[in-house]
Amino acid sequence: MITRPRPHALLACALLTAAAADLACKPKAIRGGAGTDNPNIDEGAMSTTLDRRDLQDLMRVNLDKLFASPWWASLRGLPGPGVVAIWPIKNETTEHIDDQLATLLADIETELVNSGVVAVVSRERQAEMAREVGVQQNAQIYDGSLAAQISRQVGAQYFITGKVGVVDEYKGKERRVQYSLFLQVIEVETSLVKFQTKSERTKAIVR
């Protein structure tokens, strides 16, 4: 005598099979970076947009040039540290990278502070002073004369400013995007450019 499975048993089996398949196909969260099983998770590019790795690499190139510059060497010979203010980096791309640029500024600030060669004005203090002089629009914070004015008021001898630019090119189905990070050091009292540099990063989609 052959015993046929009951309908509800078949349904239960089908549901279990579907659930198992669903679990197998669901995306899995992983942890990456130093000290994990995936230390190189940030190496691969996921798109042609700027990511944290790109900005860190661009910053590293510029800061290495800064630390090797004659201006930086002249600061080492002073009896005390030079005082530097760091101004926001202007985003001249169409990408929404304000959060990444804020992190980049914090990284630059950390590098300068830890160098022991310069004293860095708190960016919170700069923002407070900007509010006091009536800065209400984002475009105003990139004004060089305003940066010099506020830097002078907070006791800075120099201020660092910069911008991120992009050139986007297409050829057939291929796309190439060339990014640049420009940094400049301005002396507050004279408005003289004491140092400037640019680093570049290219990303592409090739079919």
Summary of the structure (lengths in Angstrom):
residues: 207
radius of gyration: 26.0
end to end distance: 61.9
largest distance: 102.9
contacts: 523
relative contact order: 0.15
helix: 41%
strand: 26%
